[in-house]
Amino acid sequence: MADDVINGWAQGIGSGGALAVVTCALFLIGVLSGSAGVGGGGLNVPLLMFALKLPIEDAIVLSHGIILGSMVAQNAVNLTRRHPHDADRPLVDFVAPLLLLPAQLAGSAIGLALRTLFPSGLLVTLSVGLLCTVALKVGHKGREMLRHEPAVGDGMRACHDCMLAAAQPARPWSALRTCGGLPWRHVLVLAAFLACFVIDLLLLGGELKLPLLARATPCSAQYWFFVLLGLPLSALAASFGLAAVGRTSREGAPSSDDPAWRSVEEPMRDDAHSPFAHAELRHAAILPLAASCVGFVSALVGVGGGELVAPLCMALGMPTEVAVATSSFIILVCEVSNVVHYSVTESFGRLADLAVVLATCACAGALLGRLLSIAALHLGYESVPVLVLATMLASSAGLLLVRAGTTGLLFSSDAWRLGPLCGT
């Protein structure tokens, strides 16, 4: 059935009804994903498995392409917006990506290399357990936020107060050196790391022709060298993030007697600017390890990592809008890496054209969802993206269970056998 769907699409005939349903569903998933700042991989994978009868391996490959489309739309909006408490700062917290993103990419690369080794039954079980656990935690946080939100009639007043706070000048003690509102030093470090990482992937796939280097065959020493090269690269980039945390922690919060802030009725929270204002380096050093685990698991189960990164950003103390935007930025870079990996290893192959169409649908939905989420946040309802995220996580787990139950996946002996290492 999977080959019929793909071949029918390639020939422009057959399976039109199923593909129409999937494109509409992906648009709606994109709306939800855009409002929550995630990619929607937890819903994409079971949808593709259920509607198009794709095996989980092909569904995961398609899911990464769809998530990339959603992230392009979300970041097109987020990167033009300002911090809700400081109009001189970008909405994305660029210290967090320095700590989390390199490690997550390294973990994702290893997860992609080992994905074929893990049996389908284990991947489904791992996905359901992970999604249910995070859904419970995020749902609890959303309910707590809902209790303290204004009534519907007070929403406009909350929005007005937020705009007044955003109009205040930037804090003089900020550790970031900005130009045009962006911390370009951090952005350049991230860009340099991403460039090195992409070059590593191109060398892995043999797309870059260098003397004495042929295309790396799966599981060869050269193959594993390029796969594991991301670890020291991520450690180097994370060290810049730890240095930024150290500078922010040393400078601490401003004095309440600072004349620049006497006109503000309530001093702004420290974590409104950076969740690392009072962080200790030994605690911050744990974050890259956690991010590498997130990347590894996300690559295995075919999600963009937002289902795990967004709650992590919220746990760091970021305002909801900042956490959503930061999570979207991290996922965007991760998905660029994942799509490059699949392209150079020819995993997309026959799925490439279908992935472009489905990603376009998700992109349009995510753009609408992001704009709706911004409207809700401006009215003071920060629980909206949090509760949407919890709903998506629970729905993802439910869809996977339904799919596994209807196909007998968990009870098949083949579903629990280890696959070939590196797909060989």
C-alpha positions in Angstrom: 0.0 0.0 0.0 2.8 2.4 0.8 4.4 1.9 -2.6 1.0 2.3 -4.3 0.4 5.6 -2.5 3.9 6.9 -3.4 3.8 5.6 -7.0 0.2 6.9 -7.4 1.3 10.3 -6.3 4.3 10.3 -8.6 2.1 9.5 -11.5 -0.5 12.0 -10.6 -3.2 9.3 -10.3 -4.6 7.1 -7.5 -4.9 7.7 -3.8 -6.2 11.2 -4.4 -8.8 10.9 -1.6 -6.3 9.8 1.0 -3.8 12.5 0.0 -6.6 15.2 0.1 -7.5 14.1 3.6 -3.9 14.1 4.7 -3.2 17.6 3.3 -6.3 19.1 5.1 -5.3 17.3 8.3 -1.7 18.6 8.1 -3.0 22.1 7.6 -5.0 21.8 10.9 -2.0 20.2 12.6 0.0 23.2 11.3 -2.4 25.6 13.0 -2.1 23.8 16.3 1.7 23.5 15.9 2.1 27.2 15.1 0.2 28.2 18.2 2.2 26.0 20.5 5.7 26.6 18.9 6.3 22.9 18.0 6.6 21.0 14.7 3.7 18.6 15.2 5.8 15.4 14.5 3.9 13.6 17.3 0.7 14.0 15.2 2.3 13.8 11.7 3.8 10.3 12.2 0.6 8.5 13.3 -1.4 10.4 10.7 0.8 9.3 7.9 0.9 5.7 9.2 -2.9 5.6 9.6 -4.1 7.5 6.5 -1.5 6.5 3.9 -0.6 3.1 5.4 3.1 4.1 5.5 5.6 2.1 7.6 6.9 4.1 10.6 10.3 4.5 8.9 8.9 6.3 5.8 6.5 8.3 8.1 9.4 9.5 10.1 11.3 10.7 7.1 8.2 12.5 5.7 7.5 14.0 9.2 10.9 15.7 9.3 10.2 17.4 6.0 6.8 18.5 7.1 8.2 19.9 10.4 10.7 22.0 8.4 7.9 23.6 6.5 6.1 24.5 9.7 9.2 25.9 11.3 9.9 28.2 8.3 6.5 29.8 8.8 6.8 30.2 12.5 10.3 31.7 12.5 9.3 34.1 9.7 7.0 35.6 12.2 9.0 35.2 15.4 12.3 36.7 14.1 10.6 40.0 13.3 9.0 40.3 16.8 10.4 41.8 20.0 10.6 40.6 23.6 7.3 41.1 25.4 9.0 43.0 28.3 11.7 44.8 26.4 11.2 46.2 22.9 15.0 46.5 22.4 15.5 42.8 22.5 14.6 40.0 20.1 11.8 37.6 21.0 14.1 34.6 20.7 16.4 34.0 23.7 19.8 33.3 21.9 21.6 32.2 25.0 19.4 29.1 25.3 20.1 27.9 21.7 23.9 28.2 22.4 23.5 25.8 25.2 20.8 23.5 23.8 21.0 23.5 20.0 24.6 22.2 19.4 24.1 19.3 21.8 20.6 18.5 20.4 22.0 18.4 16.8 24.8 16.1 17.9 22.3 13.8 19.6 20.0 13.9 16.6 22.8 12.9 14.2 23.6 9.9 16.3 19.9 9.0 16.6 19.5 9.2 12.8 22.5 7.0 12.3 21.1 4.3 14.7 17.4 4.6 13.9 17.3 1.5 11.7 18.8 -0.6 14.6 15.8 -0.1 16.9 12.7 -2.2 16.3 9.4 -0.6 15.4 7.6 -1.9 18.5 10.2 -0.3 20.7 10.0 3.0 18.9 6.2 3.1 19.3 6.4 2.2 23.0 9.0 4.8 23.6 7.0 7.4 21.7 3.8 6.8 23.7 5.5 6.7 27.1 7.4 9.9 26.4 4.4 11.8 25.0 2.1 10.8 27.8 4.7 11.9 30.5 5.4 15.3 28.9 1.6 15.8 28.3 0.8 15.4 32.0 3.5 17.8 33.0 2.6 20.5 30.4 -1.1 20.1 31.1 -0.5 20.7 34.8 1.5 23.8 34.1 -1.3 25.1 31.7 -4.0 24.6 34.4 -1.9 26.5 36.9 -1.4 29.4 34.4 -5.1 29.4 33.6 -6.1 30.1 37.2 -4.1 33.3 37.3 -5.2 34.7 34.0 -7.5 37.7 33.6 -11.2 37.3 32.8 -12.2 37.8 29.2 -13.2 41.4 29.9 -9.8 42.2 31.4 -7.8 40.9 28.4 -7.4 44.3 26.7 -6.1 45.9 29.9 -3.5 43.1 30.2 -2.4 43.7 26.6 -2.1 47.5 27.4 0.1 46.8 30.4 2.3 44.5 28.3 2.7 47.2 25.7 3.7 49.7 28.3 6.4 47.4 29.7 7.7 46.7 26.2 8.1 50.4 25.6 10.8 50.7 28.4 14.4 51.0 27.4 16.8 48.0 27.4 18.5 47.2 30.7 22.0 48.6 30.9 23.3 45.5 32.6 22.5 43.2 29.7 25.3 40.8 29.0 24.5 40.7 25.3 26.1 42.9 22.8 23.4 43.8 20.3 23.2 45.4 17.0 19.9 46.1 15.5 18.3 44.3 18.4 20.1 41.0 17.7 23.0 39.5 19.8 25.1 39.1 16.7 28.0 37.5 18.6 25.7 34.6 19.6 24.1 34.5 16.2 27.5 34.2 14.4 28.6 31.4 16.8 25.4 29.5 16.0 25.9 30.1 12.3 29.5 29.0 12.3 28.5 25.8 14.2 25.7 25.1 11.8 28.0 25.6 8.8 30.5 23.2 10.2 27.8 20.7 11.0 26.3 20.8 7.5 29.8 20.4 6.0 30.2 17.4 8.2 26.9 15.9 6.9 27.9 16.7 3.2 31.2 14.9 3.8 29.3 12.0 5.3 27.1 11.7 2.2 30.0 12.2 -0.2 28.5 15.3 -1.6 31.7 17.2 -1.1 34.6 15.8 -3.2 37.9 16.1 -1.3 41.2 14.4 -2.1 41.7 11.1 -0.3 38.0 11.1 0.8 35.4 8.9 -0.9 31.7 8.5 -0.1 31.5 7.0 3.4 30.0 3.6 3.3 27.6 2.8 6.2 29.2 1.6 9.3 32.7 2.2 8.0 35.3 3.9 10.2 35.0 7.0 8.0 31.2 7.0 8.4 31.4 6.9 12.2 34.1 9.5 12.3 31.8 12.0 10.5 28.8 11.0 12.6 30.7 11.5 15.9 32.5 14.6 14.8 29.4 16.5 15.9 30.2 15.8 19.5 33.4 17.9 19.8 31.8 20.6 17.6 28.7 20.8 19.9 31.0 20.9 23.0 32.9 23.8 21.6 29.7 25.7 20.7 28.1 24.9 24.1 31.2 26.4 25.8 30.3 29.8 24.3 26.9 29.4 25.8 28.3 28.5 29.2 30.5 31.6 29.0 27.4 33.7 28.2 25.6 32.2 31.2 28.6 33.0 33.4 28.6 36.7 32.3 24.9 37.0 32.8 25.1 35.4 36.3 28.0 37.6 37.4 26.2 40.8 36.4 23.0 39.7 38.1 19.9 41.8 38.4 19.9 45.6 38.5 19.4 47.6 41.6 15.8 48.6 42.4 17.2 52.2 42.9 18.3 52.4 39.3 16.9 55.8 38.1 16.1 54.3 34.7 13.5 52.1 36.3 11.9 54.4 38.9 9.0 55.2 36.5 8.0 51.6 36.2 5.4 50.6 38.8 6.5 47.0 39.1 10.1 46.0 38.4 10.3 43.4 35.7 11.2 39.9 36.6 14.8 38.9 36.0 13.7 35.9 34.0 11.8 38.2 31.6 15.2 39.0 30.0 17.2 35.9 30.7 16.4 32.8 32.6 20.1 32.5 33.4 20.5 35.8 35.4 21.2 33.9 38.6 22.1 30.5 37.1 25.1 28.5 38.4 27.5 27.1 35.8 27.3 23.6 37.3 23.6 23.6 36.8 23.7 25.1 33.4 26.3 22.5 32.3 23.6 19.8 32.7 21.5 21.4 29.9 23.6 20.4 27.0 23.5 16.8 28.2 19.7 17.0 28.5 19.5 18.5 25.0 21.6 15.8 23.5 19.1 13.2 24.9 16.2 15.2 23.5 17.9 15.2 20.0 18.6 11.5 20.2 15.1 10.5 21.1 13.5 13.0 18.8 15.4 11.6 15.8 14.4 8.0 16.7 10.6 8.7 17.0 10.4 11.3 14.2 9.5 14.4 16.1 11.2 17.8 15.7 12.0 18.0 19.4 9.6 20.8 20.2 7.4 18.5 22.2 10.4 18.3 24.6 12.3 21.6 23.9 9.3 23.9 24.5 8.5 22.5 28.0 12.3 22.7 28.8 12.3 26.4 27.8 9.3 27.0 30.0 10.9 25.2 32.9 13.9 27.5 32.5 11.6 30.4 33.5 11.1 32.0 30.1 7.8 33.9 29.5 5.5 31.7 27.4 5.9 33.8 24.2 9.7 33.7 24.5 9.7 30.0 25.2 7.6 29.3 22.2 9.7 31.4 19.9 13.0 30.0 21.2 11.7 26.4 20.8 10.7 27.2 17.2 14.1 28.6 16.4 15.9 25.5 17.9 13.6 23.1 16.0 14.2 25.0 12.7 17.9 24.5 12.9 17.6 20.9 13.9 15.2 20.2 11.1 17.6 21.8 8.5 20.2 19.4 9.8 17.8 16.4 9.7 16.6 17.2 6.1 20.2 17.6 4.9 21.1 14.3 6.5 18.2 12.5 4.8 19.0 14.2 1.5 22.7 13.2 1.4 21.9 9.7 2.6 19.2 9.4 -0.1 16.5 8.5 2.5 14.0 10.9 0.9 14.3 9.4 -2.5 10.8 8.7 -3.8 9.3 10.7 -0.9 10.9 14.0 -1.9 8.0 15.4 -4.1 5.4 14.3 -1.6 7.3 15.9 1.2 7.4 19.3 -0.5 3.6 19.3 -1.0 2.8 18.2 2.5 5.4 20.7 4.0 3.7 23.5 2.1 0.3 22.7 3.7 1.9 22.6 7.1 3.7 25.9 6.4 0.4 27.6 5.6 -1.3 26.2 8.7 1.6 27.1 11.0 1.5 30.7 9.8 -2.1 31.0 10.7 -1.7 29.3 14.0 1.3 31.5 15.0 -0.8 34.7 14.3 -3.7 33.4 16.4 -1.4 32.5 19.2 0.1 36.0 19.2 -3.4 37.5 19.4 -4.2 35.3 22.5 -0.9 36.2 24.2 -1.5 39.9 23.7 -4.8 39.5 25.4 -3.0 38.0 28.4 -4.0 34.4 27.9 -0.5 32.8 28.1 -2.1 29.4 28.9 -3.4 29.0 25.3 -0.2 27.7 23.7 0.6 25.6 26.8 -2.7 23.9 26.8 -2.6 23.4 23.0 0.8 21.8 23.4 -0.6 19.4 26.1 -3.5 18.5 23.9 -1.2 17.8 20.9 1.0 15.6 23.1 -2.0 13.6 24.4 -3.5 13.3 20.9 -0.2 12.0 19.5 0.0 9.3 22.1 -3.6 8.3 21.5 -3.1 8.1 17.7 0.0 6.0 18.1 -1.9 3.6 20.4 -4.8 3.3 18.0 -2.5 2.6 15.1 -0.5 0.0 17.1 -3.7 -1.7 18.3 -5.4 -1.9 14.9 -2.3 -3.3 13.1 -1.2 -5.6 15.9 2.2 -3.9 15.7 3.1 -4.4 19.4 2.2 -8.1 19.2 4.2 -9.0 16.1 7.5 -10.8 16.6 9.1 -8.9 13.8 8.3 -5.6 15.5 10.6 -6.4 18.4 13.6 -7.6 16.4 16.7 -5.5 16.1 17.3 -4.1 12.6 20.6 -3.8 10.7 23.0 -1.3 12.0 23.2 1.8 9.8 20.6 0.3 7.5 23.0 -2.3 6.1 
